[in-house]
Structures are given as C-alpha cells and as structure tokens.
Amino acid sequence: MEPLYQQTHKSTRSSLTWDAWRQPTSSPCTQFFFFFCAVVENEIQASIDQIFSHLERLEILSSKEPPNKRQNAKLRVDQLKYDVQHLQTALRNFQHRRYTREQQERQREELLSRTFTTNGTQKKILDIANMLGLSNTVMRLIEKRAFQDKYFMIGGMLLTCVVMFLAVQYLT
C-alpha cells in the first residue's frame, strides 16, 4: 500500500504544481494557445483519472490494513481524495475560463470581420415602402429631403455655436 500511496501522492503534487495552470493574461489569445491549453487539460485529466483509479485501489488496500493502522491509512486516503477533488475543481474552473476566453475571441473575430453598411438596411426600407405603395419617385424625394435636412441641421448647429460664442464674448 505504501508505494502506491507515495506514487499517488507524488502524482497529485505534480499535477497541483503544473506551470500550465496559469494562463498568460498579457499575451493575446491565439489558436495555438487554445490548442496548447486543450492538450495540457487532457494530460491533467488523464493524470486525475489515473489518480482516481489509484485511490480506489488504496481504499481497498486501506480496509485490509491491520486494525491499528487502518484509521491512519483511511485518513491518508481521504486527504488524497480531498486534494484530488480540489484538483478536479481547479481543472473545471480552468476549462471554464478557457472556454469563455475562446468564446470571447470568436465573438471578437466575428465582429471585426463583419462589415457595417447601410445599403442592406436602405434596400429593406425601399422594399417595405414599395409594399406600402410608395413609388420610387416619392422615395427619391424623401431621400433627397433627408440629405438636405442633414445640411440644415449641421448649419443650425454651427449657427447656434457662433451665436453662443458671440454672446459670451460681448456679455463678459
């Protein structure tokens, strides 16, 4: 039982101190990084599975220990179980963070690749207007008026700013 316990304890400690658990926060997320994380996660999961199989054997062996050593052996096995459960939880948290980061990266790439044009919206509005019975001539007049209104609005804003500037200059 002792060699198996020592081997399992050593495996648990090596998994707990694995440097790959820390995700770099300063470097950008890349496909290579995500692939590397997935490989490391698979290795850690395989290690955890192996540790669980060792723990099952250790439980059986601890129940076969002499009565004076049985409680101490069960306590040691329970402590290892506790450590492995924390390791499993940490792995799940790590996977969740990686999944969230991958999802954010995909959304970011999707937003960056999307082209924002009003042509599609304008075409939809024209289609709706045609369905409502407005002719193309009326639609062109509306578009021309909207274009002119934009210049009137900008001119009005500039005129308001000039009036406010003059009011402040002459009243102070």
MIFIKOL-565947 format. One record per atom (N, C-alpha, C, O): residue number from 1; atom name; x, y, z. Coordinates in steps of 0.001 Angstrom, whole numbers. Each point is the difference from the previous one (the first is absolute). Layout:
REC    i  at        u        v        w
REC  NUM  CA        X        Y        Z
...
***
This chain:
REC    i  at        u        v        w
REC    1   N      822    -1195        0
REC    1  CA     -822     1195        0
REC    1   C      867     1259        0
REC    1   O     -326      982     -666
REC    2   N     1422    -1015     1410
REC    2  CA      835     1195      135
REC    2   C      588      474    -1326
REC    2   O      -32     1202     -264
REC    3   N      568    -2083     -584
REC    3  CA      531      486    -1289
REC    3   C    -1092      626     -882
REC    3   O      228     1017     -655
REC    4   N    -1408    -1637      649
REC    4  CA    -1101      545     -784
REC    4   C     -428     1351      547
REC    4   O     -291      916     -770
REC    5   N      249     -782     2084
REC    5  CA     -352     1281      616
REC    5   C     1020     1069     -386
REC    5   O     -367     1112     -380
REC    6   N     1652    -1460      481
REC    6  CA     1054      972     -330
REC    6   C      -85      415    -1472
REC    6   O      167     1175     -329
REC    7   N     -424    -2133     -544
REC    7  CA     -120      311    -1428
REC    7   C    -1202      908     -253
REC    7   O      100      966     -757
REC    8   N    -1216    -1267     1376
REC    8  CA    -1210      812     -180
REC    8   C      198     1395      571
REC    8   O     -400      993     -608
REC    9   N     1017     -927     1772
REC    9  CA      266     1300      629
REC    9   C      916      838     -893
REC    9   O     -214     1200     -172
REC   10   N     1232    -1843     -391
REC   10  CA      933      703     -887
REC   10   C     -720      488    -1263
REC   10   O      238     1118     -457
REC   11   N    -1116    -1953     -105
REC   11  CA     -761      407    -1190
REC   11   C     -907     1177      308
REC   11   O     -124      922     -806
REC   12   N     -507     -949     1965
REC   12  CA     -886     1095      401
REC   12   C      781     1296      137
REC   12   O     -418     1042     -503
REC   13   N     1540    -1110     1177
REC   13  CA      816     1210      193
REC   13   C      535      536    -1319
REC   13   O       40     1214     -198
REC   14   N      375    -2102     -712
REC   14  CA      519      491    -1284
REC   14   C    -1114      648     -816
REC   14   O      242      962     -729
REC   15   N    -1465    -1487      847
REC   15  CA    -1124      616     -726
REC   15   C     -374     1333      607
REC   15   O     -389      924     -714
REC   16   N      506     -814     2041
REC   16  CA     -357     1253      658
REC   16   C      984     1113     -311
REC   16   O     -377     1172      -11
REC   17   N     1622    -1518     -240
REC   17  CA     1011     1025     -242
REC   17   C      319      166    -1475
REC   17   O     1020      597     -342
REC   18   N    -1843    -1095     -514
REC   18  CA      220       96    -1443
REC   18   C      -23     1454     -422
REC   18   O     -952      723      292
REC   19   N     2011     -289     -988
REC   19  CA      106     1406     -399
REC   19   C    -1017      390    -1055
REC   19   O     -277     1186     -177
REC   20   N     -280    -2149     -522
REC   20  CA     -946      322    -1082
REC   20   C    -1341      466      526
REC   20   O     -844      431     -786
REC   21   N      617     -503     2109
REC   21  CA    -1281      437      557
REC   21   C     -172     1499     -129
REC   21   O    -1124      502       17
REC   22   N     2210      204     -144
REC   22  CA      -94     1461      -39
REC   22   C     -134      449    -1445
REC   22   O      873     -268     -825
REC   23   N    -1976      956      519
REC   23  CA     -186      544    -1339
REC   23   C      679     1356      -69
REC   23   O     -174      820      902
REC   24   N      943     -567    -1950
REC   24  CA      577     1340     -117
REC   24   C    -1105     1013     -275
REC   24   O     -826     -190     -892
REC   25   N      826     1250     1660
REC   25  CA    -1039     1014     -171
REC   25   C      463     1112     -919
REC   25   O     -824      718     -566
REC   26   N     2141     -562      407
REC   26  CA      478     1110     -816
REC   26   C       71     -357    -1478
REC   26   O     -130      881     -851
REC   27   N      334    -2165      526
REC   27  CA      122     -354    -1404
REC   27   C    -1380     -189     -616
REC   27   O     -940     -412      680
REC   28   N      823      713    -1959
REC   28  CA    -1301     -158     -649
REC   28   C     -347    -1473     -146
REC   28   O      877     -859      -91
REC   29   N    -2167      590       72
REC   29  CA     -468    -1372     -161
REC   29   C      202     -409    -1450
REC   29   O     -388      725     -917
REC   30   N      985    -1867      717
REC   30  CA      212     -494    -1346
REC   30   C     -496    -1425      -84
REC   30   O     -230     -656     1016
REC   31   N       68      186    -2246
REC   31  CA     -444    -1372     -197
REC   31   C     1026     -963      581
REC   31   O     -368    -1013      595
REC   32   N     1654     1322     -763
REC   32  CA     1038     -866      553
REC   32   C     -119      -99     1504
REC   32   O      131    -1083      570
REC   33   N     -378     2209       74
REC   33  CA     -132        7     1452
REC   33   C    -1181     -853      434
REC   33   O      107     -769      955
REC   34   N    -1244      900    -1656
REC   34  CA    -1177     -787      353
REC   34   C      276    -1483     -213
REC   34   O     -409     -832      809
REC   35   N     1102      500    -1894
REC   35  CA      342    -1390     -263
REC   35   C      917     -532     1090
REC   35   O     -185    -1115      487
REC   36   N     1173     1915     -108
REC   36  CA      934     -387     1057
REC   36   C     -749     -234     1308
REC   36   O      264     -981      696
REC   37   N    -1184     1859     -358
REC   37  CA     -779     -156     1228
REC   37   C     -819    -1277      -29
REC   37   O      -91     -706     1004
REC   38   N     -501      407    -2139
REC   38  CA     -809    -1213     -113
REC   38   C      872    -1241      190
REC   38   O     -419     -956      653
REC   39   N     1612      963    -1212
REC   39  CA      905    -1140      155
REC   39   C      390     -161     1469
REC   39   O      -11    -1108      536
REC   40   N      353     2214      103
REC   40  CA      390      -47     1407
REC   40   C    -1177     -467      859
REC   40   O      180     -799      919
REC   41   N    -1371     1292    -1214
REC   41  CA    -1183     -433      752
REC   41   C     -216    -1498     -144
REC   41   O     -330     -679      973
REC   42   N      516      163    -2180
REC   42  CA     -162    -1446     -207
REC   42   C     1030     -790      794
REC   42   O     -316    -1049      560
REC   43   N     1546     1548     -509
REC   43  CA     1036     -674      785
REC   43   C     -347       17     1487
REC   43   O      147    -1006      694
REC   44   N     -604     2148     -220
REC   44  CA     -359      109     1418
REC   44   C    -1194     -897      306
REC   44   O      -32     -657     1040
REC   45   N     -957      628    -1946
REC   45  CA    -1164     -855      220
REC   45   C      404    -1470       23
REC   45   O     -511     -770      813
REC   46   N     1418      377    -1696
REC   46  CA      485    -1380        4
REC   46   C      707     -304     1312
REC   46   O     -160    -1082      565
REC   47   N      947     2044      -84
REC   47  CA      683     -168     1282
REC   47   C     -998     -141     1142
REC   47   O      178     -838      885
REC   48   N    -1221     1651     -903
REC   48  CA    -1033      -66     1045
REC   48   C     -723    -1345      -53
REC   48   O     -273     -602     1039
REC   49   N      -35      136    -2240
REC   49  CA     -662    -1298     -137
REC   49   C      873    -1122      556
REC   49   O     -490     -912      665
REC   50   N     1777      992     -943
REC   50  CA      927     -999      525
REC   50   C       52       71     1519
REC   50   O       29    -1029      675
REC   51   N      -17     2243     -141
REC   51  CA       30      166     1453
REC   51   C    -1267     -577      625
REC   51   O       60     -637     1052
REC   52   N    -1224      862    -1707
REC   52  CA    -1249     -565      525
REC   52   C       52    -1535       23
REC   52   O     -465     -626      953
REC   53   N     1029       29    -1999
REC   53  CA      104    -1464        4
REC   53   C      933     -469     1110
REC   53   O     -256    -1024      633
REC   54   N     1346     1774     -390
REC   54  CA      900     -335     1108
REC   54   C     -730      140     1332
REC   54   O      185     -812      907
REC   55   N    -1013     1846     -797
REC   55  CA     -724      225     1255
REC   55   C     -981    -1134      284
REC   55   O     -170     -400     1152
REC   56   N     -473     -116    -2192
REC   56  CA     -908    -1130      199
REC   56   C      755    -1210      527
REC   56   O     -462     -692      908
REC   57   N     1628      450    -1491
REC   57  CA      821    -1119      478
REC   57   C      489      260     1408
REC   57   O       61     -914      823
REC   58   N      290     2171     -542
REC   58  CA      469      340     1359
REC   58   C    -1107     -181     1030
REC   58   O      266     -430     1123
REC   59   N    -1500      751    -1489
REC   59  CA    -1111     -202      939
REC   59   C     -162    -1472      337
REC   59   O     -218     -366     1155
REC   60   N      326     -469    -2175
REC   60  CA     -109    -1441      231
REC   60   C     1153     -479      873
REC   60   O     -188     -776      937
REC   61   N     1382     1254    -1262
REC   61  CA     1169     -416      783
REC   61   C      -51      529     1434
REC   61   O      429     -680      932
REC   62   N     -958     1902     -757
REC   62  CA      -64      557     1360
REC   62   C     -985     -757      871
REC   62   O      178      -79     1216
REC   63   N    -1219     -478    -1828
REC   63  CA     -948     -784      793
REC   63   C      587    -1348      388
REC   63   O     -512     -650      912
REC   64   N     1577      212    -1584
REC   64  CA      655    -1268      320
REC   64   C     1186      171      938
REC   64   O      651     -978      368
REC   65   N     -372     2207       16
REC   65  CA     1097      276      932
REC   65   C     -335     -571     1382
REC   65   O    -1168     -232      310
REC   66   N     2185        7      510
REC   66  CA     -263     -439     1390
REC   66   C     -814     1069      732
REC   66   O      113     1181     -329
REC   67   N     -920    -1565     1303
REC   67  CA     -890      964      684
REC   67   C      717     1212      590
REC   67   O     -565     1093        8
REC   68   N     1770    -1254      476
REC   68  CA      686     1140      607
REC   68   C      499     1010    -1049
REC   68   O      235     1160      336
REC   69   N      -72    -1582    -1596
REC   69  CA      455      910    -1065
REC   69   C    -1142      431     -923
REC   69   O      164      918     -804
REC   70   N    -1311    -1575      918
REC   70  CA    -1102      223     -932
REC   70   C     -502     1439       14
REC   70   O     -213      588    -1060
REC   71   N       20      -14     2245
REC   71  CA     -538     1358       65
REC   71   C      972     1010     -599
REC   71   O     -404      912     -721
REC   72   N     1690    -1084     1027
REC   72  CA     1009      902     -560
REC   72   C       45     -131    -1524
REC   72   O      120     1005     -701
REC   73   N     -214    -2224      187
REC   73  CA       31     -216    -1450
REC   73   C    -1221      633     -653
REC   73   O      119      654    -1036
REC   74   N    -1297     -844     1637
REC   74  CA    -1212      603     -568
REC   74   C       80     1523       33
REC   74   O     -468      667     -922
REC   75   N     1053     -121     1972
REC   75  CA      155     1445       99
REC   75   C      912      522    -1112
REC   75   O     -281     1033     -609
REC   76   N     1360    -1745      354
REC   76  CA      914      417    -1058
REC   76   C     -675      -81    -1377
REC   76   O      184      884     -837
REC   77   N     -960    -1941      609
REC   77  CA     -712     -149    -1271
REC   77   C    -1055     1090     -140
REC   77   O     -172      558    -1084
REC   78   N     -531     -250     2162
REC   78  CA    -1001     1066      -45
REC   78   C      642     1347     -300
REC   78   O     -571      812     -729
REC   79   N     1758     -570     1286
REC   79  CA      702     1255     -277
REC   79   C      379       82    -1480
REC   79   O     -105     1058     -621
REC   80   N      543    -2177       73
REC   80  CA      322      -17    -1431
REC   80   C    -1254      241     -835
REC   80   O       41      728     -992
REC   81   N    -1155    -1339     1393
REC   81  CA    -1263      225     -712
REC   81   C     -365     1476       11
REC   81   O     -407      561    -1017
REC   82   N      558       51     2169
REC   82  CA     -306     1421      149
REC   82   C      868      831     -944
REC   82   O     -492      908     -670
REC   83   N     1791    -1226      622
REC   83  CA      911      730     -891
REC   83   C     -386     -194    -1467
REC   83   O       38      947     -786
REC   84   N     -405    -2160      426
REC   84  CA     -353     -287    -1386
REC   84   C    -1321      681     -363
REC   84   O     -175      448    -1134
REC   85   N     -744     -369     2077
REC   85  CA    -1251      706     -276
REC   85   C      265     1481     -253
REC   85   O     -603      605     -886
REC   86   N     1515      -27     1674
REC   86  CA      371     1395     -250
REC   86   C      691      143    -1355
REC   86   O     -211      981     -714
REC   87   N     1014    -1941      378
REC   87  CA      663       16    -1302
REC   87   C    -1029      -80    -1123
REC   87   O      110      711     -999
REC   88   N    -1104    -1569     1162
REC   88  CA    -1070     -134    -1000
REC   88   C     -780     1317     -129
REC   88   O     -321      427    -1109
REC   89   N       21      208     2235
REC   89  CA     -716     1274      -21
REC   89   C      836     1082     -687
REC   89   O     -519      789     -790
REC   90   N     1797     -761     1096
REC   90  CA      884      985     -632
REC   90   C       54     -226    -1509
REC   90   O       13      956     -774
REC   91   N       19    -2215      361
REC   91  CA        9     -297    -1432
REC   91   C    -1290      467     -659
REC   91   O       35      565    -1093
REC   92   N    -1170     -791     1741
REC   92  CA    -1272      464     -556
REC   92   C      -17     1520     -120
REC   92   O     -463      540    -1005
REC   93   N      966      150     2025
REC   93  CA       62     1467      -60
REC   93   C      912      462    -1136
REC   93   O     -317      944     -723
REC   94   N     1433    -1615      581
REC   94  CA      942      330    -1071
REC   94   C     -657     -208    -1362
REC   94   O      138      840     -890
REC   95   N     -848    -1951      723
REC   95  CA     -681     -284    -1261
REC   95   C    -1087     1031     -271
REC   95   O     -189      435    -1136
REC   96   N     -522      -49     2189
REC   96  CA    -1050     1001     -166
REC   96   C      589     1341     -432
REC   96   O     -544      659     -886
REC   97   N     1655     -250     1506
REC   97  CA      656     1250     -402
REC   97   C      488      -75    -1437
REC   97   O     -133      962     -756
REC   98   N      700    -2105      377
REC   98  CA      487     -155    -1367
REC   98   C    -1166       30     -984
REC   98   O       86      641    -1047
REC   99   N    -1158    -1321     1374
REC   99  CA    -1172       -6     -883
REC   99   C     -558     1416     -151
REC   99   O     -344      419    -1105
REC  100   N      256      312     2210
REC  100  CA     -500     1373      -44
REC  100   C      907      868     -860
REC  100   O     -470      803     -806
REC  101   N     1767     -973      987
REC  101  CA      951      786     -778
REC  101   C      -78     -338    -1484
REC  101   O       63      895     -843
REC  102   N     -202    -2192      513
REC  102  CA     -155     -398    -1399
REC  102   C    -1270      610     -595
REC  102   O        2      495    -1127
REC  103   N    -1073     -540     1897
REC  103  CA    -1268      545     -471
REC  103   C      131     1508     -236
REC  103   O     -489      507    -1010
REC  104   N     1134      207     1920
REC  104  CA      203     1436     -173
REC  104   C      853      276    -1231
REC  104   O     -265      945     -743
REC  105   N     1281    -1764      528
REC  105  CA      868      175    -1168
REC  105   C     -784     -226    -1293
REC  105   O      154      754     -962
REC  106   N     -998    -1795      939
REC  106  CA     -818     -250    -1192
REC  106   C     -950     1159     -256
REC  106   O     -164      428    -1142
REC  107   N     -470       87     2207
REC  107  CA     -916     1126     -169
REC  107   C      743     1231     -492
REC  107   O     -498      733     -854
REC  108   N     1686     -511     1392
REC  108  CA      811     1143     -419
REC  108   C      356     -109    -1478
REC  108   O     -137      966     -751
REC  109   N      598    -2152      336
REC  109  CA      351     -199    -1405
REC  109   C    -1222      164     -896
REC  109   O       97      552    -1096
REC  110   N    -1234    -1029     1560
REC  110  CA    -1228      141     -784
REC  110   C     -373     1469     -165
REC  110   O     -394      430    -1084
REC  111   N      519      335     2164
REC  111  CA     -321     1428      -83
REC  111   C      989      745     -890
REC  111   O     -386      890     -757
REC  112   N     1666    -1259      850
REC  112  CA      997      677     -825
REC  112   C     -153     -342    -1472
REC  112   O      314      821     -862
REC  113   N     -793    -2020      564
REC  113  CA     -140     -375    -1407
REC  113   C    -1306      492     -599
REC  113   O     -160       -5    -1221
REC  114   N     -757      420     2044
REC  114  CA    -1299      460     -503
REC  114   C      153     1386     -622
REC  114   O      685      869      541
REC  115   N    -1320     -687    -1660
REC  115  CA       14     1319     -637
REC  115   C    -1323      682      302
REC  115   O    -1077     -569     -177
REC  116   N     1192     1781      629
REC  116  CA    -1188      761      377
REC  116   C     -336      969    -1124
REC  116   O      675     1014     -175
REC  117   N    -1697    -1321     -572
REC  117  CA     -451      880    -1076
REC  117   C    -1480      250      166
REC  117   O     -736     -807      569
REC  118   N      327     1938    -1079
REC  118  CA    -1420      336       66
REC  118   C     -721     -412    -1268
REC  118   O    -1220      139      -91
REC  119   N     1957     -646     -892
REC  119  CA     -630     -359    -1272
REC  119   C    -1076    -1061      194
REC  119   O    -1077       86     -590
REC  120   N     1362    -1063     1397
REC  120  CA     -986    -1035      240
REC  120   C    -1230      541      688
REC  120   O    -1121     -381     -337
REC  121   N     1315     1265     1296
REC  121  CA    -1125      599      713
REC  121   C     -807      880     -940
REC  121   O    -1231      -24       13
REC  122   N     1929      794     -822
REC  122  CA     -691      891     -940
REC  122   C     -822     -809     -991
REC  122   O    -1118      384     -345
REC  123   N     1669    -1502     -114
REC  123  CA     -737     -842     -942
REC  123   C    -1248     -573      661
REC  123   O    -1060      -65     -622
REC  124   N     1182     -351     1881
REC  124  CA    -1166     -527      715
REC  124   C    -1075     1067      159
REC  124   O    -1189     -279     -154
REC  125   N     1613     1509      464
REC  125  CA     -964     1094      144
REC  125   C     -704      256    -1326
REC  125   O    -1212      210      -39
REC  126   N     1987     -229    -1052
REC  126  CA     -608      197    -1325
REC  126   C     -997    -1112     -316
REC  126   O    -1069      259     -552
REC  127   N     1419    -1496      902
REC  127  CA     -923    -1112     -241
REC  127   C    -1288      172      799
REC  127   O    -1094     -230     -515
REC  128   N     1231      634     1764
REC  128  CA    -1182      225      843
REC  128   C     -837     1141     -560
REC  128   O    -1227      -86      -33
REC  129   N     1889     1161     -410
REC  129  CA     -730     1140     -563
REC  129   C     -737     -404    -1267
REC  129   O    -1129      438     -218
REC  130   N     1744    -1261     -618
REC  130  CA     -670     -475    -1210
REC  130   C    -1208     -853      353
REC  130   O    -1024       47     -681
REC  131   N     1149     -823     1743
REC  131  CA    -1137     -808      430
REC  131   C    -1130      892      495
REC  131   O    -1174     -333     -160
REC  132   N     1526     1465      760
REC  132  CA    -1021      914      499
REC  132   C     -621      835    -1116
REC  132   O    -1001      683      217
REC  133   N     1578     -734    -1382
REC  133  CA     -585      710    -1127
REC  133   C      678     1321     -318
REC  133   O     -530      766     -805
REC  134   N     1646     -472     1384
REC  134  CA      720     1229     -326
REC  134   C      820     -249    -1262
REC  134   O      648    -1038     -135
REC  135   N     -683     1978     -767
REC  135  CA      730     -170    -1254
REC  135   C     1468      343      200
REC  135   O      397      595     1002
REC  136   N      390     -988    -1988
REC  136  CA     1435      290       53
REC  136   C      261     1503      -36
REC  136   O      962      472      605
REC  137   N    -1790      273    -1293
REC  137  CA      173     1449      -83
REC  137   C     -179      626     1370
REC  137   O      786      856      406
REC  138   N    -1832    -1289      317
REC  138  CA     -244      527     1341
REC  138   C     1157     -381      925
REC  138   O      426      803      829
REC  139   N       74    -2020     -971
REC  139  CA     1119     -433      841
REC  139   C     1244      837     -284
REC  139   O      716      362      934
REC  140   N     -441      -44    -2201
REC  140  CA     1152      846     -326
REC  140   C     -161     1391      589
REC  140   O      968      589      482
REC  141   N    -2182      -62     -519
REC  141  CA     -254     1313      591
REC  141   C      241      -27     1519
REC  141   O      569      932      568
REC  142   N    -1007    -2002       59
REC  142  CA      216     -127     1454
REC  142   C     1488      -73      298
REC  142   O      472      662      924
REC  143   N      290    -1462    -1697
REC  143  CA     1443     -101      209
REC  143   C      677     1348     -223
REC  143   O      888      379      764
REC  144   N    -1300      353    -1806
REC  144  CA      585     1319     -293
REC  144   C     -288      965     1140
REC  144   O      866      779      398
REC  145   N    -2071     -835      118
REC  145  CA     -393      869     1102
REC  145   C      815     -337     1267
REC  145   O      429      900      723
REC  146   N     -223    -2189     -468
REC  146  CA      798     -410     1160
REC  146   C     1431      505     -138
REC  146   O      608      425      982
REC  147   N      -67     -470    -2203
REC  147  CA     1349      491     -261
REC  147   C       81     1500      253
REC  147   O      956      480      610
REC  148   N    -1960      263    -1080
REC  148  CA      -29     1450      210
REC  148   C     -196      326     1474
REC  148   O      613      933      518
REC  149   N    -1465    -1699      159
REC  149  CA     -238      246     1426
REC  149   C     1277     -171      816
REC  149   O      195      685     1004
REC  150   N      665    -1588    -1430
REC  150  CA     1257     -213      716
REC  150   C      841     1278      -66
REC  150   O      584      407     1004
REC  151   N     -519      223    -2175
REC  151  CA      772     1236     -128
REC  151   C     -642     1146      790
REC  151   O      708      820      585
REC  152   N    -2013     -761     -566
REC  152  CA     -682     1018      805
REC  152   C      314     -195     1489
REC  152   O      227      970      724
REC  153   N     -216    -2201     -284
REC  153  CA      292     -284     1396
REC  153   C     1437      426      345
REC  153   O      226      647     1023
REC  154   N      730    -1007    -1865
REC  154  CA     1394      377      257
REC  154   C      151     1517      -22
REC  154   O      694      562      847
REC  155   N    -1334      109    -1802
REC  155  CA       53     1465      -72
REC  155   C     -611      629     1246
REC  155   O      548      958      545
REC  156   N    -1682    -1491      -93
REC  156  CA     -632      517     1215
REC  156   C      883     -174     1225
REC  156   O       64      887      852
REC  157   N      616    -2019     -756
REC  157  CA      906     -227     1133
REC  157   C     1160      986      -32
REC  157   O      382      553     1031
REC  158   N      175     -336    -2220
REC  158  CA     1101      959     -117
REC  158   C     -472     1413      332
REC  158   O      695      728      709
REC  159   N    -1857     -334    -1206
REC  159  CA     -549     1321      282
REC  159   C     -238      178     1505
REC  159   O      297     1058      555
REC  160   N     -824    -2079       92
REC  160  CA     -222       57     1449
REC  160   C     1318      165      744
REC  160   O       82      780      948
REC  161   N      948    -1506    -1369
REC  161  CA     1312      121      649
REC  161   C      572     1406     -180
REC  161   O      567      561      937
REC  162   N     -714       15    -2145
REC  162  CA      506     1360     -255
REC  162   C     -751      997      867
REC  162   O      615      889      588
REC  163   N    -1938    -1020     -496
REC  163  CA     -796      925      820
REC  163   C      411     -116     1465
REC  163   O      145     1014      683
REC  164   N       43    -2226     -201
REC  164  CA      415     -183     1405
REC  164   C     1381      599      230
REC  164   O      232      619     1038
REC  165   N      692     -789    -1984
REC  165  CA     1333      561      129
REC  165   C      -57     1528       47
REC  165   O      645      626      841
REC  166   N    -1427      -27    -1757
REC  166  CA     -126     1453      -20
REC  166   C     -658      525     1276
REC  166   O      388     1046      521
REC  167   N    -1381    -1774      -25
REC  167  CA     -674      418     1243
REC  167   C      980      -19     1158
REC  167   O       -1      913      826
REC  168   N      834    -1935     -754
REC  168  CA      962      -75     1082
REC  168   C     1047     1092     -164
REC  168   O      422      592      993
REC  169   N       10     -310    -2223
REC  169  CA     1020     1027     -240
REC  169   C     -522     1399      387
REC  169   O      708      756      667
REC  170   N    -1914     -414    -1072
REC  170  CA     -499     1353      220
REC  170   C     -588      191     1383
REC  170   O      -18     1126      498
REC  171   N     -457    -2168      135
REC  171  CA     -619      151     1320
REC  171   C      996     -133     1141
REC  171   O     -354      287     1144
REC  172   N     1556     -701    -1402
REC  172  CA     1005      -96     1080
REC  172   C     1128      958     -181
REC  172   O      917       37      821
***
